[in-house]
Amino acid sequence: FKKIKVAYSVRSKVVHGDKLSKKVGDQASDLVRTCDDLLRKSLIKILTTNGLRQIFSRPSHELEEFLTCMVLDNHNPALS
């Protein structure tokens, strides 16, 4: 979570034209590798887990509703 939070912060600074600190610049390649690794693991998990593959194959509005309910309502609508 912390690494993704840092990555999001860097992305936000780049998109909005802010200057990156030297520390972040020095850690950029490690941060990129970490994000790449997490994305690959996430996609492999989604594609190789039948229930997740079904969820992520839903139309975008249904997937958004599912994820919103899961995060904000703290329950899984697929199991209701």
N, C-alpha and C positions, 0 to 999 in steps of 0.2 A: 504494500500500500504506500509506504513512504517513498519508494523509488518511483512509482507511478505519479505520485504527487509532485515530486521534483521534476519529472519529465513534463507533466502538464504545465508546471510553472515556467519551464524553459520554453515550451511551445508557445505559451501565452506571451512571453516577453518578445519572442521572435516575431510573432504575428503582429504585435502592437508596436514594434519598433524600439523596444527598450534595449538598453545595453546589458549584455551578459557579464557577470562577474568573472574574474580570472579563475576562481575556484570552479565555477560551473564549466567554463571553457576547458579547463584541464581535465574535467571528469566526463566530457561530452562523449568520447568514444565508448567508455564503460557504460554510460547511460543508454546509448544507442544499442549496444549489445544486449543489455538487460531488457529493454523494450522489445527487441526482436525476439529474444528467447521467450519472454512472457506471451507475446502474441502467437508464436509458433506452438507453445504448449497449450494455449487456450484453443486455438483452431483444431489441433489434434484431438483434444478432449471433446470438443463439440462434434467433430466429424466421426469419432469412433465410439461415442456413447449414444445409443439409440434414442433415449429420451431427450437428450440435449439436441441431437440432430433434428428431431421432430419439432422441438420448440423453435429452433433457429431457422426452420424451413417455413414457418408461418408467414403470412403477409406482414409487411413492416408495421402496420398499425396494431396488429394483434401482438406482435413481438414487443413493441413499445409498451403496450398495456400490461403484458405479462411481467416485463422487467420492472416497470413502475410499481406494480402491485407487490412484487417480490421485495423490492428495496424499501418502499415507503410503507406498505401495509404489513410487512414482516410475515407474509404467508405466501404459499405457492398456489395460485389459482388453478393450475393444472391438476392439483390434488384435491380440490374442493368438490 
